[in-house]
C-alpha cells in the first residue's frame, strides 16, 4: 500500500526517521543523497508498506543509568562482571544462583553498584551507563550470556499472585522488591540466565547504546525484532493501540531474547529514569508493517 494511506503518516517526523535509517544503510545508499527536508518525499517515492502482522505486540526497553564504583565498598557491593576466564561466545556457563553462591566470577568484576534489583534489570536491558563518584560516566554493553534459560521476573511474580497481571510494570516490581527484603533477593536467583558485560568506549553520549547491528540506537526510532521475521536494517512502521505512543517509522537495529514471532517488537525508549518509566509501562497490541522498495514489492 502507498505510505500516504498509513494512519499517522502525515504527522510523522520523517526527517527523524531518515536520520535513523541512514545509520543502518551503506554510504552509497540513496538515503544519503536526500536533504532532510525532503525525507517524506524520499520514503513515499521509493517504498510501499506491506503487512507483517495485524496482531502484533509492542514492549519497550531502555538504557539504565546507575551510580557505581570501580572498587567495592559497603555501599557499592553488587558486582557487574565481564566474561568468565576462558569463556567463548556460545559456551554454557553456570546458573545465576551458582555464580553468586560460588563466587565464580571473582576477579572478573568491571564495576560495583548498590542495588541488586537494578543490577538485575540492567542485565535484562543488556546495557547501561554507570555514573562514577568522580562525576564521570562510562557505558557498559552486552558481552555475552551464560546460555541458561531466561525466566521473567514479572511473569514469576504474577504466577505466584504477588502482582496482578494487569498491573505488571518495572515500577510494580521495584515496589514489590522494596517490600519483601531477603525473599525478594532470593527470587532473583530463580532466573538462571546471567549477562556478562564489557566497557564500551568512544560512543556518542547523545545517542543510545549499541544494538545488534553495532550501531548506536535512537530513542523512539530503533526497534528490536525477530530476525526470522525481519532483517536488521528494515524500515518498520508500527501502529500501537496505546495512543500515547502513536504510529511511527522505526528501524530494526536490535534483537532480544524475548522478542520472537511475527509482529513482535521492542521499542528503544532512551536513557535514564524517564525512559525507564516509559519502557516499563509500554505493553500494547500493535499493527506492524514493513517498508519495501517499490521495485521489490510482492
Buried (B, 14 or more C-beta within 10 A) or exposed (E): EEBEEBEBBEEBBBBBBBBBBBBBBEEEEEBEEBEEEBBBEBBBEBBBBEBBBEEBBBBBBBBBBBBBBBEBEEEBEBBBBBBBEEBEEEEEBBBBBBBBEEEBBEEBBBBBBBBBBBBBBBBBBBBBBBBEEEEEBBBBBBBBBBBBEBEEBBEBBBEEEBBEEEEBBBEBBBEBBEEBEEEBBEBBBEBBBBBBBBEBEEBEEEBBBBBBBEBBBBBBBBBBBBBEBBEBBBBBBBBBEEEEBBBBBBBBBBBBEEBEEBBBBBBBBBBBEEBBBBBBBBBBBBBBBBBBEEEEEE
